[in-house]
Amino acid sequence: MGLKNIFNINETKGKAVWLFVILLIAAAVVYYFVFIRKSDDTEYITAKVSRGTLVNKVAATGTMQAVTTVQVGSQASGTIFRNLCRF
């Protein structure tokens, strides 16, 4: 069984060998273009400058919770005159 018989396209083994060789070459080409070949040129994307309004919109649902909660308590009785807490 020499090389001539292995690469014989008329035989099933020969078809499998050629298919394997073609797939191996295709994989090498894909590997080269994806991983090896890098572009050294920097690419710039340009656009015309235009004036307009900027809109930033946020929509959310749920409940709000305070960042810090304070327990207010007193042992003295009386009326609260002024509350200086900011909400």
Stockholm file with secondary structure:
# STOCKHOLM 1.0

chainA/1-87         MGLKNIFNINETKGKAVWLFVILLIAAAVVYYFVFIRKSDDTEYITAKVSRGTLVNKVAATGTMQAVTTVQVGSQASGTIFRNLCRF
#=GR chainA/1-87 SS CCHHHHTCTTSHHHHHHHHHHHHHHHHHHHHIIIIICCCCSCCCCCCCCCCCCCCCCCCCCSCCCCSSCCCCCCSSCSCCCCCCCCC
#=GC SS_cons        CCHHHHTCTTSHHHHHHHHHHHHHHHHHHHHIIIIICCCCSCCCCCCCCCCCCCCCCCCCCSCCCCSSCCCCCCSSCSCCCCCCCCC
//
